Amino acid sequence: MQLDHYLRSDLPNVVANAVELEALGFDGLYTAEGPHEPFLPLVLAGEHTNKTLLFSNIAVAFARSPMDLAQSADTLQRTTAGRFVLGIGSQIRPHIENRFSMTWGRPVLRMREMVGAIKAIQTAWQNQSQLNYRGEIYRHTLMTPFFDPGPNPYQPPPIWVAALGPRMTKMASEVGDGLLIHPFHSGLFVHDHVMPMVEEGLKDSSRERTEFTISATPIVSTGSTEEEQVQAQAAVRGMLGFYGSTPAYRVTLDAHGWGDLQNELHALTKAGRWSEVGAIIPDEVVDALVVQGEPHEIRDLLKKRYGTNVDRVGLSMPYPVSPTTLAAIVDGA
């Protein structure tokens, strides 16, 4: 199991953070589309690191066209000397329509075609062949020499698709090169709900499990001091409340019989009472959905949670974390 960590996107500190995290021994670094876009920090990190895998977790696919994503991915694969993975996700309808002012509809089909179109564009560049992708939603039939970057010396980068619900998970396992499991999950959810869909998707695409990467990004609560641990607990409860209020993520709560909690959390957020969501999260929910312990225990706890189900684990830690704590997690001692 390889261990990845979040590369915060504040540009003045990206290089220093990337160098430090690689030196601490992390196998990969990932960005997220939050207050900042996810690609430029990876360009900077790629120029100043040597071995870590670099990936977006996630870039919002439906805010862009397949050509946009294909170009960004190709550039990053070249910049990082073959260390880039394009991680994409759908986001939810209110954000796509009201934050990005883009079109929403048939998200599973749209993501299937998004991946297919990006791969068709990559293939046309790599093989110097005609571009001819025709889907129900996306259509790409024009590529002239002026806009063609030519074959990528490192091969086209893999595409990992984020998913949580069963239909998106199965589709990602059919057409993607990997799966990004949303942070709002438990070990039980991965074992009982994610893996069966992965197996179905791989079977339908006639692939072996070894040809597919599964990356989980669990919420982790830890700290080297009591003060840090208290701060971490408050932050992860807030994150659980944020995710739990979202109807699309109710599937995780339903798996444990806690679906009614989503209604309570959603009502608070609709009323603008964001500061209260963390307080109503029951301890049993925290225990199931959060990996929590002393820093040196986290790595073993992750192995216990996932077993052989996942290949990579990222750390979702929505609070300041000291290098001492991170070093203890990596070393497991």
N, C-alpha and C positions, 0 to 999 in steps of 0.2 A: 504494500500500500504506500503510494507516494503522497507526500504532504505538501500542500500549496498554501499560499497566504495572499491576502488581499493587498494590492498595491494601491494605496490611497492616491487620489487623482489631483492633489494640489501640486501644480506643476513646479513651483520653486523647490519642492522637497522630493520630487519623484526619483531623481537620480540617486540621491543619498539613501532613500528608503530601499530602492531596488538593490543597490550594492550591499547594504546592510543585511537585507533578507536573504540574498544569495549566500553571503558569508556565514550566516547563521545555519545554513544547510537546507533551506527549503528547496523542493524540487521544481516548483512552479510558482509563478506570480500571475494574478488575474486582476483585472479592473472590472468595474460595473458602471452601467449608465445611470448615474444618480445626478448630483448637482453639476457634473462635468461629463463630457463625452468620453468614451472608453478607449479610443485608439491612440491619440497623441501621447499619453503617458507610456504606452507600450513601445512606441518608437524610441522615446528617450531611454527607457529601460533596456531596450535591445542594443543600444549603442554602448551601454556601460556594464552589461552583464555578459557572461560567457556560456553558461550551461543551463540556466533555468528555462523551463517551458514558459511561454508568455501567451496568455489568452484572455479574451473578453468573456465576462461571466456576469451579465450578458450585455451585448449590444442589442438594442430594440430593433428587431427585423422589420416590423410593420411601419416603422417611421422612415424606412429607406426603401429604395428599389434594389432588386437583385444586382444590378450593375454597380450601384454604389458600393454594396458590400463586397462584390467580387474585386473591384479595384482596390478598396482599402485592404482587403485580405492579401491580395497579390503583393502590394507594396510592403506590407508588414512582413510577409514571408521572406521577401528579399532583404529587407532591413535587418531582420533578426537571424539571417543565415539559416532559415529553415526551422526556427524554434516557435513559430506562431500557430495558434489554433483559433479559428473563427467560432466563437461561441455566441449563439443568437437565441433570442426568446421572443415571445409574442407580445408581452405586456397584457394588460387588460383593457377592455373596450373604452371605459371612460378616459383613460390616459391617451389611447391612440386617437380618439375622436376629439377630445377637448384640450389635451395638452399638446399633442403633435399636429392636430388638425389634419389627420389622415383618415383613410377609409378603413372601416372594420367590416368583417363579414366572413363566415365560413373559415374560422381560424385554423382548423386542422388542415383543410385543403390548401389554404393560403400558405401555411408553413411548408407543407409538402412541396408545393410548386416553388416556393422561395428557394428551398434547398436544391431542387432539381434545376432551376434556372441558373443559380450560382455555379453549380457543377457543369452545366452545359457551357456557360461562358468560360469557365476555367479550361475545359476540354478544348474549346475552339482556340484559345490562346496557346495552350500547350502543344496541341497537335497541328496548329496552323490550318485548321479545318473550318468549314462553313459554320456559322452560328445559325441555328435553326431550332429555337425552343418555342413551342406553341402549347400553352396551357389554357385553362379556363380563365385564369386571372392574369397571369404574366405572359408576355410575348416578347421574344428577343430574336430578331432576324437580321439585324444590320451590324456589321463590324468591318470597318474599313482599316487599311494599314495604319493610317494616322493615329487611330485610337487603340491599336493592338499593341500591348506591351511585349508580346512575344513569349516564348516558353520561359517558365520560371526555372532557374537552375536548381532550385531546391524542391521542385514538384509543387503542385497546388496544395495549399494548406488544408488540413482536415476541417470539417464542419461538425461542431457539437451543438445539439439542440436542447434547449431547456424545456422541461415538462414536469407536470405534477399529476394531472388527470390521466385516466387510462387511455383515452383515444390519442391524445398528443404523445403520450409515452410510447405507445405501440408504433405510431407513425414515425417518431424520431428513431426508433430502433430498426425501422424498415429502410429509411433513406439517409439517415445521418451516419457520421463516423463515430459519434459518441453521444452520450446523454448527460446533461447537466441537471442534477436533482435539486429542485428548489429547497432553500434552507428550512422551510416550514414542513418538517417531516420527522418521523421517529424511526427507530430501527425496525419496529413491527411493520410500519407502513412500507418501508423499502422491501422487506422480505415478502410480505403478503400481497402487496398491491403493485409495486414497481416491477419486481423481477418477473412475475408471470407475463406482464405485458412486453417486457424486453424479450423474453423467450419467444413469444408469438411473433413479434416483429422481426427478429433475426431468422426465425424459421421461414417466414414469408419471403424474406430476401435471400434465402439460401446462404446464410453466413454463419460462421462459428462465433462463439462468445469471444474468442481470442482476437477476432477482427474488429472488436467494438470496445470503446472505452466508456466506462461509467465513472462519473465524477460527482461526488456528493459534497455539499457545502453546509454542514450542520452548524447550528447555533451553539457556540461554546461559551461557557461561563467559568472563568478562573482568575487567579491573581496571586501574586507572590506575598501579599500582605492582606490582613483582614480588611483594611480600607479599600484596597483594589477589588477584593471579592464582593464587598457590598456594592461598590460602584458597578461592577459587572452584572450583578443580579438585577439591579434597577434597570440597566440598559437592555438586558435580554428580555425582561418582562415587557418593556415598552415595545420591543421588536415583535414579540409574540402577539401582543395586542394589535399592532399594526397589521401583521399578516393575517391574524385570525379574524379580523373584521371584514376581510375581503371575501365576497361570495365564491370566487373562483378557487379559493384555497380551503374552502370548507371540507373538501374531500378528505383532508388529513384528520380533521376533528371527527368527522363521521366514522372514520375507521376505528376510532376509540370509543364511539358512543357519546361524543361531546358536541354534537352538531348544534345544539341549542345555544352554546356559548357564542357561536358566530353571530347569532341574532342580537345578543346583548352587546357584543363589541361593535357591531355595525351601527346599532342605535346610538351608541356613544359618539362614534365618529361623525355620524350624520348631524348630531347636535353640536359638533365642534368641541367635544369634551375629550380631546386627545390625551390630555395629561392623566385621565382616569383609567385608560384602558389596561395598563399594566397591573393596576391594583386588584382587578377582578379576576385575574388569571389564577385558577386554583393551583395549589402546589403540585398536585398529581399531573397536571398538564405540563408544568415546567419540568418535572422529573422525567416525563416521557419524551419531550421534544428537545430538551437541552442536554448537551454533554457537559457535565459539571464535575469539577474536582480540583485537586491541587495540580499545578502545572506539570509536574513529572508524571502524573497519572493519566493525563489526557490522551496520550498516544495509545496506551493500552485500552482505555475506555472506547476509543474509536474502533480499534480492532475488534473489541467485544461486540460493539453495536453492529458492525457491518460484516464481519467475517470475511468471506471471499466474494461478497456481492459487489463490492466497488473496487476500482483500481486506484482512484485518487481521492483524496479528501482535502477540501479547502476549509479554512477556519473562518466562520462568520462571527466576528467579535466586535460588536457595535460600541466600543469603548476604547479609551487609550490603553495600550498594552506595552509594557516595558520590554526592552531587549532581553533582560534577565528572564522574564516569564517566557518569552518566545524561545529562548535557547533551551530552557528546561523542557518545553513541549517537544521540540525537535529531538533532543537527546533522550527524552523519556527517563531522565534521572536528575 
